[in-house]
Amino acid sequence: MINVDVTLNDAGQVTDVIMDGHAEHGEYGHDIVCAGASAVLFGSVNAIMGLTSEKPDIDYNEDGGHFHVRSVDITNEKAQLILQAMLVSLQTIEEEYKDNIRLNYK
């Protein structure tokens, strides 16, 4: 199971995202849930770094299973929009694959 822990402030802005675990929907290298969730997360972080002035603090495991992004300025509207779009995409995956990915809001 992939767990995505999303920390929101009182205004609903994303302050922290941690993706942990493995979807275990298919064989390693052929897991569509893992591939989809990873593509959404990595694409969103790349978009933040490429389209805004933000340079988020990122931790990850080289072998997969853990990705943590934080320190995105909550006043940067573009970065926050990208993060909100990322959440919509992850929610769409969660709706279809509830046994493999779960979003947890804090």
N, CA, C and O atoms as a MOPAC input file, in Angstrom:
PM7 MOZYME 1SCF
protein

 N      0.85400 1    -1.18300 1     0.00000 1
 C      0.00000 1     0.00000 1     0.00000 1
 C      0.89100 1     1.23500 1     0.00000 1
 O      1.82300 1     1.34600 1     0.79700 1
 N      0.59300 1     2.15200 1    -0.89900 1
 C      1.23600 1     3.46200 1    -0.89100 1
 C      0.40700 1     4.35900 1     0.01200 1
 O     -0.80500 1     4.48000 1    -0.16700 1
 N      1.05900 1     4.98800 1     0.98200 1
 C      0.41700 1     5.98200 1     1.82500 1
 C      0.98400 1     7.34100 1     1.45700 1
 O      2.19900 1     7.53800 1     1.42200 1
 N      0.08300 1     8.27200 1     1.18300 1
 C      0.48500 1     9.64100 1     0.86900 1
 C     -0.03800 1    10.51400 1     2.00200 1
 O     -1.24200 1    10.74200 1     2.12200 1
 N      0.88000 1    10.99800 1     2.82700 1
 C      0.51600 1    11.88000 1     3.92800 1
 C      0.67200 1    13.31700 1     3.46100 1
 O      1.76100 1    13.75300 1     3.08700 1
 N     -0.44000 1    14.04400 1     3.49100 1
 C     -0.47000 1    15.42400 1     3.01500 1
 C     -0.79000 1    16.32500 1     4.19700 1
 O     -1.82500 1    16.17100 1     4.84600 1
 N      0.10700 1    17.26800 1     4.47100 1
 C     -0.12500 1    18.22600 1     5.54300 1
 C     -0.59600 1    19.53300 1     4.92000 1
 O      0.05600 1    20.10100 1     4.04300 1
 N     -1.74900 1    19.99300 1     5.40100 1
 C     -2.33500 1    21.25400 1     4.94500 1
 C     -2.35100 1    22.23900 1     6.10400 1
 O     -2.54600 1    21.84300 1     7.25300 1
 N     -2.14900 1    23.51400 1     5.81100 1
 C     -2.30700 1    24.51800 1     6.86700 1
 C     -3.78800 1    24.89100 1     6.98200 1
 O     -4.62900 1    24.32900 1     6.28200 1
 N     -4.09700 1    25.83000 1     7.85600 1
 C     -5.49900 1    26.21300 1     8.08800 1
 C     -6.17200 1    26.79500 1     6.84600 1
 O     -7.39600 1    26.74600 1     6.72300 1
 N     -5.38300 1    27.34200 1     5.93300 1
 C     -5.93000 1    27.91700 1     4.70400 1
 C     -6.05000 1    26.88500 1     3.58600 1
 O     -6.47000 1    27.21800 1     2.47800 1
 N     -5.68000 1    25.62300 1     3.87300 1
 C     -5.78400 1    24.56300 1     2.87300 1
 C     -4.59200 1    24.47400 1     1.94200 1
 O     -4.64600 1    23.76900 1     0.93500 1
 N     -3.51600 1    25.17900 1     2.26200 1
 C     -2.31000 1    25.12900 1     1.43300 1
 C     -1.45900 1    23.93100 1     1.83700 1
 O     -1.38200 1    23.57600 1     3.01300 1
 N     -0.82600 1    23.32000 1     0.85000 1
 C      0.01100 1    22.14400 1     1.08200 1
 C      1.34700 1    22.59200 1     1.65800 1
 O      2.02600 1    23.44300 1     1.08500 1
 N      1.71700 1    22.01400 1     2.79400 1
 C      2.99600 1    22.34700 1     3.41700 1
 C      3.98200 1    21.18700 1     3.39200 1
 O      5.18500 1    21.39200 1     3.55300 1
 N      3.48000 1    19.96400 1     3.19000 1
 C      4.34000 1    18.78900 1     3.30800 1
 C      3.65300 1    17.60500 1     2.63200 1
 O      2.45100 1    17.40400 1     2.80500 1
 N      4.40400 1    16.82500 1     1.86800 1
 C      3.86800 1    15.60900 1     1.24800 1
 C      4.88900 1    14.50000 1     1.42100 1
 O      6.05900 1    14.65200 1     1.07000 1
 N      4.42400 1    13.37500 1     1.97100 1
 C      5.27300 1    12.19100 1     2.12300 1
 C      4.57200 1    11.02300 1     1.45300 1
 O      3.43200 1    10.70400 1     1.79100 1
 N      5.24900 1    10.37800 1     0.49700 1
 C      4.73700 1     9.17300 1    -0.14300 1
 C      5.61400 1     8.01400 1     0.31900 1
 O      6.82500 1     8.01200 1     0.09800 1
 N      4.99000 1     7.02900 1     0.96400 1
 C      5.71100 1     5.87400 1     1.49400 1
 C      5.04200 1     4.58400 1     1.06400 1
 O      3.82100 1     4.51800 1     0.92800 1
 N      5.84200 1     3.57300 1     0.85500 1
 C      5.31900 1     2.23700 1     0.60900 1
 C      5.33800 1     1.85500 1    -0.86000 1
 O      5.83100 1     2.59000 1    -1.71600 1
 N      4.79000 1     0.69200 1    -1.11500 1
 C      4.70600 1     0.13000 1    -2.46400 1
 C      3.27400 1    -0.29000 1    -2.72800 1
 O      2.60800 1    -0.81700 1    -1.83700 1
 N      2.79600 1    -0.06300 1    -3.93000 1
 C      1.40100 1    -0.34600 1    -4.27300 1
 C      1.09200 1    -1.83300 1    -4.26900 1
 O      0.00000 1    -2.24400 1    -3.87500 1
 N      2.05200 1    -2.64200 1    -4.70600 1
 C      1.88200 1    -4.09100 1    -4.78400 1
 C      0.67100 1    -4.48500 1    -5.63000 1
 O     -0.01400 1    -5.46600 1    -5.34000 1
 N      0.42300 1    -3.70700 1    -6.67500 1
 C     -0.66700 1    -4.02000 1    -7.59800 1
 C     -0.21000 1    -4.99100 1    -8.68000 1
 O     -1.01300 1    -5.74600 1    -9.22800 1
 N      1.06800 1    -4.96600 1    -8.98000 1
 C      1.62400 1    -5.84400 1   -10.00500 1
 C      3.08400 1    -6.12400 1    -9.71300 1
 O      3.63000 1    -5.66600 1    -8.70900 1
 N      3.70600 1    -6.87800 1   -10.59800 1
 C      5.11900 1    -7.19500 1   -10.44100 1
 C      5.95200 1    -5.92000 1   -10.44700 1
 O      5.58400 1    -4.92000 1   -11.06300 1
 N      7.08700 1    -5.97800 1    -9.74500 1
 C      8.02000 1    -4.86200 1    -9.73500 1
 C      8.37900 1    -4.50900 1   -11.17800 1
 O      8.73300 1    -5.38200 1   -11.97100 1
 N      8.28500 1    -3.24400 1   -11.50200 1
 C      8.56600 1    -2.79300 1   -12.85400 1
 C      7.35900 1    -2.81000 1   -13.77100 1
 O      7.40900 1    -2.27700 1   -14.88000 1
 N      6.26400 1    -3.42700 1   -13.30900 1
 C      5.04000 1    -3.50600 1   -14.11300 1
 C      3.80900 1    -3.09300 1   -13.30400 1
 O      2.68200 1    -3.44400 1   -13.65300 1
 N      4.03100 1    -2.35700 1   -12.23800 1
 C      2.95300 1    -1.95200 1   -11.33500 1
 C      2.40900 1    -0.59700 1   -11.79000 1
 O      3.05500 1     0.43500 1   -11.60500 1
 N      1.21900 1    -0.61200 1   -12.38300 1
 C      0.66000 1     0.62700 1   -12.93700 1
 C      0.28500 1     1.64700 1   -11.86400 1
 O      0.33000 1     2.85100 1   -12.11500 1
 N     -0.08000 1     1.18400 1   -10.68600 1
 C     -0.43000 1     2.12400 1    -9.61600 1
 C      0.82700 1     2.85300 1    -9.14800 1
 O      0.82200 1     4.07200 1    -8.97900 1
 N      1.89000 1     2.10200 1    -8.94400 1
 C      3.16400 1     2.70100 1    -8.54100 1
 C      3.65100 1     3.66300 1    -9.61600 1
 O      4.06700 1     4.78100 1    -9.30900 1
 N      3.60200 1     3.24200 1   -10.85400 1
 C      4.07400 1     4.08100 1   -11.95200 1
 C      3.25100 1     5.36100 1   -12.05200 1
 O      3.80800 1     6.44400 1   -12.23200 1
 N      1.93800 1     5.24300 1   -11.93500 1
 C      1.07500 1     6.41700 1   -12.02300 1
 C      1.30700 1     7.38900 1   -10.88800 1
 O      1.45300 1     8.59100 1   -11.11300 1
 N      1.34100 1     6.87500 1    -9.66100 1
 C      1.54300 1     7.74700 1    -8.49700 1
 C      2.91700 1     8.40100 1    -8.55100 1
 O      3.05400 1     9.58600 1    -8.24500 1
 N      3.92400 1     7.64300 1    -8.93400 1
 C      5.28400 1     8.19200 1    -9.02700 1
 C      5.35700 1     9.27100 1   -10.10100 1
 O      5.96300 1    10.32100 1    -9.88900 1
 N      4.74700 1     9.01700 1   -11.24300 1
 C      4.77100 1     9.99500 1   -12.33600 1
 C      4.08800 1    11.29100 1   -11.91600 1
 O      4.57500 1    12.38000 1   -12.22100 1
 N      2.96900 1    11.17600 1   -11.22200 1
 C      2.25500 1    12.36900 1   -10.76500 1
 C      3.12000 1    13.15700 1    -9.78400 1
 O      3.25100 1    14.37400 1    -9.91400 1
 N      3.70700 1    12.47500 1    -8.80900 1
 C      4.51200 1    13.15800 1    -7.79400 1
 C      5.77100 1    13.76900 1    -8.40300 1
 O      6.04600 1    14.95100 1    -8.19600 1
 N      6.53400 1    12.98200 1    -9.14900 1
 C      7.77000 1    13.48800 1    -9.74200 1
 C      7.47500 1    14.59500 1   -10.75800 1
 O      8.18500 1    15.59900 1   -10.80500 1
 N      6.44600 1    14.41700 1   -11.55800 1
 C      6.08500 1    15.44100 1   -12.53400 1
 C      5.69300 1    16.74800 1   -11.87100 1
 O      6.03800 1    17.82800 1   -12.35000 1
 N      4.97200 1    16.64400 1   -10.77200 1
 C      4.54700 1    17.84700 1   -10.05600 1
 C      5.74000 1    18.57300 1    -9.44200 1
 O      5.84100 1    19.79600 1    -9.53900 1
 N      6.63100 1    17.83300 1    -8.82000 1
 C      7.81800 1    18.45300 1    -8.22400 1
 C      8.69100 1    19.07200 1    -9.31500 1
 O      9.20500 1    20.17800 1    -9.14900 1
 N      8.85700 1    18.35800 1   -10.42800 1
 C      9.62600 1    18.92000 1   -11.54500 1
 C      8.97200 1    20.18900 1   -12.08800 1
 O      9.66600 1    21.14100 1   -12.44400 1
 N      7.63400 1    20.20500 1   -12.15300 1
 C      6.92300 1    21.39600 1   -12.62200 1
 C      7.13600 1    22.56100 1   -11.65600 1
 O      7.33900 1    23.69500 1   -12.09000 1
 N      7.09100 1    22.29300 1   -10.36900 1
 C      7.33200 1    23.35300 1    -9.38500 1
 C      8.72300 1    23.94200 1    -9.58900 1
 O      8.88800 1    25.16200 1    -9.60900 1
 N      9.72000 1    23.07600 1    -9.74100 1
 C     11.09200 1    23.56300 1    -9.89700 1
 C     11.31600 1    24.22900 1   -11.25400 1
 O     12.12800 1    25.14800 1   -11.36300 1
 N     10.60900 1    23.77800 1   -12.28200 1
 C     10.80400 1    24.32800 1   -13.61500 1
 C      9.98900 1    25.56600 1   -13.93300 1
 O     10.38300 1    26.37800 1   -14.76900 1
 N      8.84900 1    25.71100 1   -13.26400 1
 C      7.93400 1    26.80200 1   -13.60300 1
 C      7.83600 1    27.89500 1   -12.54500 1
 O      7.21900 1    28.93600 1   -12.77200 1
 N      8.45000 1    27.65300 1   -11.38600 1
 C      8.40900 1    28.65100 1   -10.31600 1
 C      9.83000 1    28.87200 1    -9.79900 1
 O     10.77500 1    28.22300 1   -10.24600 1
 N      9.95900 1    29.77600 1    -8.87500 1
 C     11.26400 1    30.05100 1    -8.25500 1
 C     11.54000 1    29.11000 1    -7.08400 1
 O     12.58100 1    29.22000 1    -6.43600 1
 N     10.62800 1    28.19700 1    -6.80900 1
 C     10.75400 1    27.30600 1    -5.65500 1
 C     11.81800 1    26.23000 1    -5.87700 1
 O     11.98000 1    25.70500 1    -6.97800 1
 N     12.51600 1    25.93000 1    -4.82500 1
 C     13.46000 1    24.81700 1    -4.78000 1
 C     13.12800 1    24.01600 1    -3.52200 1
 O     13.76900 1    24.20000 1    -2.48700 1
 N     12.13100 1    23.12700 1    -3.60100 1
 C     11.68200 1    22.41200 1    -2.41100 1
 C     12.76900 1    21.51600 1    -1.83400 1
 O     13.67800 1    21.07100 1    -2.53400 1
 N     12.64400 1    21.27200 1    -0.55400 1
 C     13.51400 1    20.33200 1     0.15100 1
 C     12.95300 1    18.93900 1    -0.11700 1
 O     11.78100 1    18.67800 1     0.15500 1
 N     13.77600 1    18.05000 1    -0.64600 1
 C     13.31900 1    16.72200 1    -1.05300 1
 C     14.20600 1    15.64900 1    -0.42300 1
 O     15.43200 1    15.75400 1    -0.43700 1
 N     13.56600 1    14.61800 1     0.12800 1
 C     14.24800 1    13.40600 1     0.59300 1
 C     13.62200 1    12.23700 1    -0.13800 1
 O     12.41100 1    12.22100 1    -0.35700 1
 N     14.43000 1    11.25900 1    -0.51800 1
 C     13.88200 1    10.07100 1    -1.15900 1
 C     14.85600 1     8.91400 1    -1.00300 1
 O     16.04700 1     9.11600 1    -0.76700 1
 N     14.33600 1     7.70400 1    -1.13800 1
 C     15.17000 1     6.50600 1    -1.14900 1
 C     15.53400 1     6.19000 1    -2.58800 1
 O     14.67900 1     6.22400 1    -3.47300 1
 N     16.78500 1     5.88900 1    -2.81900 1
 C     17.24600 1     5.54100 1    -4.16500 1
 C     16.49200 1     4.33900 1    -4.73000 1
 O     16.23800 1     4.27600 1    -5.93300 1
 N     16.13400 1     3.38500 1    -3.86500 1
 C     15.46200 1     2.16200 1    -4.32300 1
 C     13.94400 1     2.27300 1    -4.29900 1
 O     13.25100 1     1.26700 1    -4.45700 1
 N     13.41900 1     3.46800 1    -4.10600 1
 C     11.97500 1     3.68800 1    -4.11500 1
 C     11.34300 1     3.47300 1    -2.75900 1
 O     12.01600 1     3.11900 1    -1.79000 1
 N     10.05900 1     3.69000 1    -2.70300 1
 C      9.30700 1     3.45100 1    -1.47800 1
 C      9.21900 1     4.62200 1    -0.53600 1
 O      8.50300 1     4.54800 1     0.46200 1
 N      9.92900 1     5.71800 1    -0.81900 1
 C      9.84200 1     6.89300 1     0.06000 1
 C     10.21100 1     8.14500 1    -0.72400 1
 O     11.23800 1     8.19300 1    -1.40100 1
 N      9.34500 1     9.16500 1    -0.61900 1
 C      9.61100 1    10.47300 1    -1.22300 1
 C      8.96500 1    11.51300 1    -0.32700 1
 O      7.78800 1    11.39900 1     0.01400 1
 N      9.73200 1    12.53100 1     0.05800 1
 C      9.23600 1    13.56800 1     0.96300 1
 C      9.57500 1    14.92900 1     0.36100 1
 O     10.74300 1    15.22100 1     0.10100 1
 N      8.57300 1    15.74700 1     0.14400 1
 C      8.78100 1    17.10700 1    -0.35600 1
 C      8.20500 1    18.09300 1     0.64800 1
 O      7.08800 1    17.93500 1     1.14000 1
 N      9.00800 1    19.12000 1     0.93700 1
 C      8.58500 1    20.14200 1     1.90000 1
 C      9.27500 1    21.45600 1     1.55700 1
 O     10.08900 1    21.52700 1     0.63700 1
 N      8.94300 1    22.46100 1     2.29400 1
 C      9.54200 1    23.79100 1     2.15400 1
 C      9.14100 1    24.49400 1     0.86200 1
 O      9.93200 1    25.24000 1     0.28400 1
 N      7.92000 1    24.25700 1     0.41400 1
 C      7.38000 1    25.03100 1    -0.71200 1
 C      6.66800 1    26.23100 1    -0.10800 1
 O      5.81000 1    26.07800 1     0.76100 1
 N      7.01900 1    27.40500 1    -0.56000 1
 C      6.45900 1    28.64800 1    -0.03200 1
 C      4.93700 1    28.65800 1    -0.20200 1
 O      4.42900 1    28.54300 1    -1.31700 1
 N      4.23300 1    28.79500 1     0.89300 1
 C      2.76700 1    28.77600 1     0.83100 1
 C      2.20400 1    30.01100 1     0.13600 1
 O      1.03800 1    30.01300 1    -0.25700 1
 N      3.00900 1    31.06100 1    -0.02400 1
 C      2.52400 1    32.25400 1    -0.71700 1
 C      2.79400 1    32.19300 1    -2.22200 1
 O      2.38500 1    33.09100 1    -2.95900 1
 N      3.46800 1    31.15800 1    -2.67700 1
 C      3.73400 1    31.01200 1    -4.10400 1
 C      2.51500 1    30.34100 1    -4.74000 1
 O      2.34800 1    29.12500 1    -4.65700 1
 N      1.66500 1    31.15600 1    -5.37800 1
 C      0.39300 1    30.65800 1    -5.90400 1
 C      0.57200 1    29.60100 1    -6.98800 1
 O     -0.18500 1    28.63200 1    -7.03300 1
 N      1.56400 1    29.77400 1    -7.86300 1
 C      1.80400 1    28.77900 1    -8.91700 1
 C      2.17300 1    27.42800 1    -8.31000 1
 O      1.63400 1    26.39200 1    -8.70100 1
 N      3.09500 1    27.45100 1    -7.35200 1
 C      3.53800 1    26.20300 1    -6.71800 1
 C      2.37100 1    25.52800 1    -6.00300 1
 O      2.21500 1    24.30900 1    -6.07900 1
 N      1.55900 1    26.31300 1    -5.31500 1
 C      0.41300 1    25.74200 1    -4.61100 1
 C     -0.61300 1    25.16700 1    -5.58800 1
 O     -1.21900 1    24.13200 1    -5.31100 1
 N     -0.80900 1    25.82800 1    -6.72100 1
 C     -1.72900 1    25.31100 1    -7.73600 1
 C     -1.23000 1    23.96600 1    -8.27300 1
 O     -2.01700 1    23.04000 1    -8.46800 1
 N      0.07000 1    23.86700 1    -8.50900 1
 C      0.64400 1    22.60300 1    -8.97700 1
 C      0.44900 1    21.51300 1    -7.92400 1
 O      0.10700 1    20.38000 1    -8.26400 1
 N      0.66200 1    21.83900 1    -6.66400 1
 C      0.46200 1    20.85700 1    -5.59200 1
 C     -1.00300 1    20.43500 1    -5.49300 1
 O     -1.29200 1    19.25700 1    -5.28200 1
 N     -1.92500 1    21.38100 1    -5.64200 1
 C     -3.35500 1    21.03700 1    -5.60000 1
 C     -3.72500 1    20.15200 1    -6.78300 1
 O     -4.50600 1    19.21300 1    -6.63200 1
 N     -3.17100 1    20.44300 1    -7.96000 1
 C     -3.41400 1    19.59700 1    -9.13400 1
 C     -2.85600 1    18.19400 1    -8.90300 1
 O     -3.47400 1    17.20600 1    -9.29800 1
 N     -1.69400 1    18.10600 1    -8.26600 1
 C     -1.10600 1    16.81400 1    -7.93500 1
 C     -2.05900 1    16.00500 1    -7.04900 1
 O     -2.25400 1    14.80900 1    -7.26500 1
 N     -2.64200 1    16.66000 1    -6.06200 1
 C     -3.57300 1    15.97000 1    -5.16200 1
 C     -4.80100 1    15.46800 1    -5.90800 1
 O     -5.27500 1    14.36200 1    -5.64400 1
 N     -5.31700 1    16.25600 1    -6.82500 1
 C     -6.47000 1    15.81900 1    -7.62200 1
 C     -6.09900 1    14.56500 1    -8.41300 1
 O     -6.88000 1    13.61500 1    -8.46300 1
 N     -4.93000 1    14.55200 1    -9.02400 1
 C     -4.49300 1    13.38200 1    -9.78900 1
 C     -4.31500 1    12.16100 1    -8.89000 1
 O     -4.72300 1    11.05900 1    -9.25700 1
 N     -3.71500 1    12.34500 1    -7.72600 1
 C     -3.53700 1    11.21900 1    -6.79900 1
 C     -4.88600 1    10.72000 1    -6.27300 1
 O     -5.06600 1     9.51700 1    -6.08200 1
 N     -5.82500 1    11.62500 1    -6.03900 1
 C     -7.16600 1    11.22200 1    -5.59500 1
 C     -7.85700 1    10.39100 1    -6.66000 1
 O     -8.57500 1     9.44300 1    -6.34000 1
 N     -7.64900 1    10.73600 1    -7.91500 1
 C     -8.23400 1     9.97500 1    -9.01800 1
 C     -7.68100 1     8.54800 1    -9.03400 1
 O     -8.42700 1     7.59200 1    -9.24500 1
 N     -6.38600 1     8.41000 1    -8.81100 1
 C     -5.78500 1     7.07400 1    -8.73400 1
 C     -6.34500 1     6.32300 1    -7.52500 1
 O     -6.66400 1     5.13800 1    -7.61300 1
 N     -6.46000 1     7.02200 1    -6.40300 1
 C     -6.98600 1     6.39600 1    -5.18000 1
 C     -8.41200 1     5.88600 1    -5.37800 1
 O     -8.75300 1     4.80600 1    -4.89600 1
 N     -9.24100 1     6.64600 1    -6.07500 1
 C    -10.62800 1     6.22800 1    -6.30500 1
 C    -10.70100 1     4.89200 1    -7.04300 1
 O    -11.58200 1     4.07600 1    -6.77200 1
 N     -9.78600 1     4.67500 1    -7.96400 1
 C     -9.78700 1     3.45200 1    -8.76900 1
 C     -9.05200 1     2.28800 1    -8.09500 1
 O     -9.37600 1     1.12500 1    -8.33300 1
 N     -8.06700 1     2.60700 1    -7.25900 1
 C     -7.19000 1     1.57600 1    -6.68200 1
 C     -7.09300 1     1.72700 1    -5.16800 1
 O     -5.99700 1     1.85900 1    -4.62400 1
 N     -8.23300 1     1.70600 1    -4.49100 1
 C     -8.30000 1     1.91400 1    -3.04400 1
 C     -7.46700 1     0.91700 1    -2.23500 1
 O     -7.02900 1     1.23300 1    -1.12900 1
 N     -7.24800 1    -0.27000 1    -2.77300 1
 C     -6.46200 1    -1.27400 1    -2.06000 1
 C     -4.96800 1    -1.05600 1    -2.19600 1
 O     -4.17500 1    -1.76200 1    -1.57200 1
 N     -4.57700 1    -0.08000 1    -3.01100 1
 C     -3.15100 1     0.08800 1    -3.31100 1
 C     -2.57800 1     1.45900 1    -2.95700 1
 O     -1.36300 1     1.60800 1    -2.82700 1
 N     -3.44400 1     2.45900 1    -2.80100 1
 C     -2.96900 1     3.80500 1    -2.47700 1
 C     -3.99800 1     4.49900 1    -1.60200 1
 O     -5.20400 1     4.37800 1    -1.81700 1
 N     -3.49900 1     5.23100 1    -0.60800 1
 C     -4.38700 1     5.96000 1     0.30300 1
 C     -3.79900 1     7.33500 1     0.58100 1
 O     -2.62000 1     7.46200 1     0.91000 1
 N     -4.62800 1     8.35700 1     0.44500 1
 C     -4.23300 1     9.70500 1     0.80200 1
 C     -4.72900 1     9.99800 1     2.21300 1
 O     -5.88700 1     9.73800 1     2.54000 1
 N     -3.85400 1    10.53400 1     3.03600 1
 C     -4.15300 1    10.86500 1     4.41300 1
 C     -3.86800 1    12.35300 1     4.60200 1
 O     -2.74700 1    12.81400 1     4.39100 1
 N     -4.89300 1    13.09000 1     5.00200 1
 C     -4.73800 1    14.54500 1     5.18300 1
 C     -4.56500 1    14.85300 1     6.65500 1
 O     -5.26200 1    14.31800 1     7.51700 1
 N     -3.62000 1    15.72700 1     6.91300 1
 C     -3.32300 1    16.11500 1     8.30500 1
 C     -3.42400 1    17.61300 1     8.44700 1
 O     -3.21300 1    18.14600 1     9.53600 1

